Each structure stands twice: as structure tokens, then as C-alpha cells.
Amino acid sequence: MLDIQKIRADFPILSEKVNGKPLIYFDNGATSQKPQVVIDAEAKYYQEINANIHRGVHTLSQLATDAYEISRVKLQHHINAKFSHEVLFTSGTTHGINLVANGFASILKPGDEVLVSSLEHHSNIVPWQMLCEKTGAVLKVIPINEEGELIISEYESLLSEKTKIVTVNHISNALGVINPVKEMIAKAHAVGAAVLIDGAQAVPHLKPDVQDLDCDFYAFSGHKMCGPTGTGILYGKEAWLNKLPPYQGGGEMIKEVTFEKTTYADLPHKFEAGTPNIAGGIVLGTAVDYLNEVGFGNIQLQEKKLLEHATKRLLEIEGLRIYGNGKNKASVVSFNIDGIHPYDIGSIIDKLGIAVRTGHHCAQPIMNFFCIPGTIRASFSFYNTKEEIDEMVEAVKKAKTMLS
Ligand SMILES: *Cc1c(COP(=O)(O)O)cnc(C)c1O
């Protein structure tokens, strides 16, 4: 069992006041808060070992390089990748997806198909649309049902030998639905398609095992899992990373440069052009250590309690509808109240110190499916409490009375 008060004390921002009220932070789906160890590690890097990596023979450069590479190995073990060179540092999920989509431009032919799901974040839609425009490939979309779940029978009938890559999120950011990715990956492989999993919303809640999933690519961001902004990981199977061309050209990613011909560096450096977010990459490792110390079993238990409590309490409010009611859900509740714009509720409860997200959550196709402009999304982390949820429910009730 987690000692929640002790955990909360690790996060300095949770003792802040917003609009004169104690902060209740339920926008964890947009970004998580950071524990003091992460904040301290960032400062410590700049205070003690700041230098550019992989370049100098001098001591600081080696210390920085070692710390960066140790973090890579930490991330490798965290997601159970076979090799550390399959773990690429990126600036986030968006960067990772664009790297793969860009690489597939050299693989796809007109008439080939790219399969995305209706549950995707815009950053897992637009890069594939751009790829299709460039190559003449066709974008196909896996539909969802009224519960916000992917319709697997439809997915099966969309798969064919024309499908070259399937790209789907592990957990939906807008609804919190957990997708049956392992099963979907096996089905895609059966027709010879590669699979990219957008793990941005999964990594705060679970420890993905990329070998067990057998995904070809797995992309996620550091900032949603207690790490710094501008950090992320793209996992890719060695064979795929060898096959894809580099995404950007520049320093670090070359073996030899002449004006006649340049040869590329080995993995992972081939995909890591330029000076990266060194501090961020190192501190992402600190964030992963922190989460593992808390323990993903404990995190899931606490978040399950919060999800059940929030669902039950919110449904007490007349005219409130929750979107995404599948059995497998992360601690996200996306809802609306009849006849009231989500933005109005969000603004009123913000005055009471409660941070939720309102809008389309970068997933407009889902909102179009439900014929709504957006939702109010409360996304919980293990450091949230039932008492905070009760306060939100009272605030939403108050807002409803004011707006009806
Ligand atoms: C947040 C998010 C992204 C984009 O992540 P960035 O950190 O902005 O690059 C992509 N997909 C999902 C499901 C997300 O939740």
C-alpha cells in the first residue's frame, strides 16, 4: 500500500495554491508533475557535469556521456528491449512517430496501406497523412464502437497484404481506453505489416514489455511519466532501425563525411543528429527509477481506486455522460453534462483550484464520432486522492447549478 501523503510530499507543486485554493491537479494526461528527485537531478547535471557528449576526451564530457548512456540502458531494461541501441532518445512521442513515418517514405509504394485507429492523438494521425501524400499510399482507419473501443472484427477485415504499417495507441489519451495491442500486433504481423505503438499514455501507468508485445516500434514521452519536457524514447527493433534511413542529418549521426559520400554512424547514433537534450535524457532515467521505487503494482492499485471512485461519484450528477466505458481503462474520465459547454465547467472549477483539461484533447476524430465539441477530462495519477475527487465532484455540481 502506498503512503499517499508521503508520496505527495515528493511533489513540491502539490502544495502550491492556484487562484488562492490548494491545487487539485487532474491534468496528468497532458503532463505529469515532477518529484523533487527529478527537479534536483536536472540542477545537479548543470552544476556538476555539464558538457557535450560523445565529443571530448576531457573528463566532464566523459562523465556526461556515461550518465547519458547509463540512462539509455535504464530505459532499455525498463521496457525490456533486447539491445540498448534499439532505444533512441527523442524529444517526445511526436518526434518518435515522425521519425518512423519519415523513414517509411523510402519503403511505401502507391497503393500500399497505412492503418491508423480512430482513437489516435493528432500526432499519430498527421505524420501518416503526410507520408501517404508523399508516397501515394492510402490511409485506412479502424473504427470504434459507442463504448469507445476499437472494433477488432473491423480491424481484421481492414488488414491485408497491402497493409505495410499499423499504428495505434496503447492507451487513448482522450478516453483512457486500453487497446488490446498485443493481439493487434500478432494480427498485423500475420499479414506482414509492421506495428508502431504510441505509448505516450501507457508509460505513466504500466511498464511496457516490448519483446512480449513484439511491437516493431514503441514511442513515448518523458514528461507524462514524471520526467522532463522535451524528452522521449523511440524503441525500434534492430532490423527495422537498420532498414530505415536517418531522419535528420548533422553531427553525431555520421561515421565519415566527404562531399562525395557520407556514411552513417551505427545505431543508435544514426538517428540522434545534433546535440540532444542531455540533461533531460539523464533525468528521464531518474524519473524511471522514481516510478519503479513507487512500484507499478502500487500505482495501478491506487489509480484503479481513483477511477472507480470518480466514475461512481460523477455519475451521481444528473445529465452527466462519461465517454469511453470499456472494461479496460486507465485512470481517465472524460465527460460532459447535458446542454453545458465543457469549457464553461473547466473555467469555473479552475477558479476553485482544480486543473482539468477541456476541449478535443488533440483527438478531433473521436469528438466528431460522438458529435461533441469536446469533453472535460480528469486524468488521475497515483499522487491524487479520493478527497480531491470529492472536491471536484462538488465543484462540478456547483458549476452545473450556475450554468443551468
Ligand atoms: C501526449 C500524447 C502524444 C504527444 O506527445 P508529445 O509529448 O506532445 O510529443 C501522442 N500520443 C498520445 C496518445 C499522447 O497522449
The ligand as an SDF file (V2000), in Angstrom:
LIG
                    3D

 15 15  0  0  0  0  0  0  0  0999 V2000
    0.6530   13.3790  -25.4100 C   0  0  0  0  0  0  0  0  0  0  0  0
    0.4360   12.3890  -26.4730 C   0  0  0  0  0  0  0  0  0  0  0  0
    1.1570   12.4330  -27.6690 C   0  0  0  0  0  0  0  0  0  0  0  0
    2.1310   13.5260  -27.9880 C   0  0  0  0  0  0  0  0  0  0  0  0
    3.1610   13.5820  -27.0650 O   0  0  0  0  0  0  0  0  0  0  0  0
    4.2020   14.7940  -27.0980 P   0  0  0  0  0  0  0  0  0  0  0  0
    4.8940   14.6790  -25.7930 O   0  0  0  0  0  0  0  0  0  0  0  0
    3.4020   16.0540  -27.2330 O   0  0  0  0  0  0  0  0  0  0  0  0
    5.0910   14.5710  -28.2710 O   0  0  0  0  0  0  0  0  0  0  0  0
    0.9350   11.4410  -28.5970 C   0  0  0  0  0  0  0  0  0  0  0  0
    0.0550   10.4620  -28.3700 N   0  0  0  0  0  0  0  0  0  0  0  0
   -0.6540   10.3770  -27.2360 C   0  0  0  0  0  0  0  0  0  0  0  0
   -1.6020    9.2530  -27.0310 C   0  0  0  0  0  0  0  0  0  0  0  0
   -0.4940   11.3480  -26.2550 C   0  0  0  0  0  0  0  0  0  0  0  0
   -1.2120   11.2860  -25.1410 O   0  0  0  0  0  0  0  0  0  0  0  0
  1  2  1  0
  2  3  1  0
  2 14  2  0
  3  4  1  0
  3 10  2  0
  4  5  1  0
  5  6  1  0
  6  7  2  0
  6  8  1  0
  6  9  1  0
 10 11  1  0
 11 12  2  0
 12 13  1  0
 12 14  1  0
 14 15  1  0
M  END
$$$$
